[in-house]
Amino acid sequence: MFGVTILGNNSAVPAHDRHPTAQAVTIAGEVLLLDCGEGTQMQIKNYHVKRSRITRIFISHLHGDHYFGLIGLISSMALINRTTPLHLYGPAPLKELIDLQLSVSDSILPYELIFHPLEGPAVLVQTAKYRIETFPVEHKIPCYGFLIRENHAPRKIDPDLTRQYEVPQAYFEKLQWGADYQTKDGRLLKNEMLTVPGRKNLSYAYCADTLFTDSFLPFIKQVDVLYHESTYLDDFAEQAKNRFHSTAKQAAMIAERAEVGRLLLGHFSSKFKGVQPFEAEARAVFPYTDLSQEGVTYLV
């Protein structure tokens, strides 16, 4: 399964039974945590996300509503005797913050915490099953978005034809990645003769706090699901601009320009008790829009 579970969808402070930003992305049997606002570990428990499957945590920037829950989660993992390594990605000063908190509490982790400073754009992770990239967005302080993409081979073996032409199984992986095959008698068989199109590699883009801008459009072009912050409604567009945030309408405009499959809105301001107007405003521009709702898993 490739899905996104919303753990927190509010901005700044918890309000109206909404929590600061955090998302759990499930892919290839792993859980990737995107941001970790205050109370995230309680939300993980509430929505039955398995802490043991969290292999990587990504912190977009160092405003508190995106990382104040991190030290608590790291410490809890130690208390339950985690031993598997945990990879942490974030702005470079985050390491100093975590090291200080662990030092003053005289805490020693029983697992390896591997820190990766963010510099963008860059490829952060490349495995056989998925690939993760980061790209800069535009906020008051350095801030990053993340692109998660499946990494399946683009072609699928046709077993009847590979048997007919006596293609050795050891060569199948090359065929799956588009290679042609030369038979023992010297004939060149084009890849299309031995394979069929494989399943599409699905993609999810997470655009953290950002000013309305086209600057990162190339990184999110035609993704299947886009999460874009929508702190305000468009009546507050000037306030959004001054605070380096976006409105629901602006998020929809980005989704339309990027030709994405689906848009998720989030990071709602505590100014608004109800968030249904965000969906209505965005759908007027981009119909394939949904609100991110806490506890809901959205399949990519």
C-alpha positions, 0 to 999 in steps of 0.5 A: 500500500502507498498511502498518507495518514493525516496525524495533524492538519492545523497550523501554529497552535492546536485548536478546534480538535485539530493538531499541528502538522504531521503525516505518516506515509506508508510505502513498501511496508515502511512508515515515513513521518513527514513533520512531527508537531506537538502531540504527534506520538499520541496521534500515532497511537490514536490512529494505530500507526506502528512506531516500529515501522517508522524508518525515516522522519522528515522535518520540513523546517524549524517552526515549532508546529512542525517539530515540537513533537520530535524529541518526545517521539525519539525518547519514547522509541528509546523507552520501548527499546527500539534497536533498529536505526532511525534516519532523521532528515531536517535543516542542519540546526535540527541536529544541534537541537536534538543533541542538546535535548538528549544531553541535558536529560542525560539520555542515551538512545539504544538505537542509532539516530542517523541525521541527514541535513537538508540541502535542496534540491537533492535526492535523499533516498533511493531504494529498490522500492521508492525514491525520495527527493527534497526541494526548497519552498518559500517561507520565512526561514529555510523550508523544504518540500518532499517528493516520494515516488515508487520505484518499480521497473517500468516493464513487466516480463511476458513469461510465454515469450521469454520461454519461447526465445529461451531468455535466461531468468538472470536477464529478466531484471534488465528486461524490466528496466528496458534492455533489449536481448540478443539471442545465442544466434545473434538476433536482437530482440527489442524489449517490446517483444518480450515485455509489456508495460508495468504498473505506473510508479505513483507519486506523492508531493508534500509542500510544507509552509510556503508562499504562493509561488511557481518556483517549485512547480517543476518538482511536483509536475503531474504527481498523483497526489499533492499536499499543499498548505492552505492556511487561509481563505482567499479573503485573507490573501494579503495576510497569507502573503505577509506571513509566507503562507498560501490560501486554499484558492492559491493551492488549487491554482498550483495544483492546476498548473502542475497538472496533478491528479488530486489535491489535499489541503491542510495547515489550516489557521486556528482563525477558522473553526470550520474548514469546509469553506477551504474545500469549496474555495479550492474546488472552484478552481481545481475540482479534484480537491479534498480536505486532509482530515485527521485519522484518514488515510488517503491512497496514492 
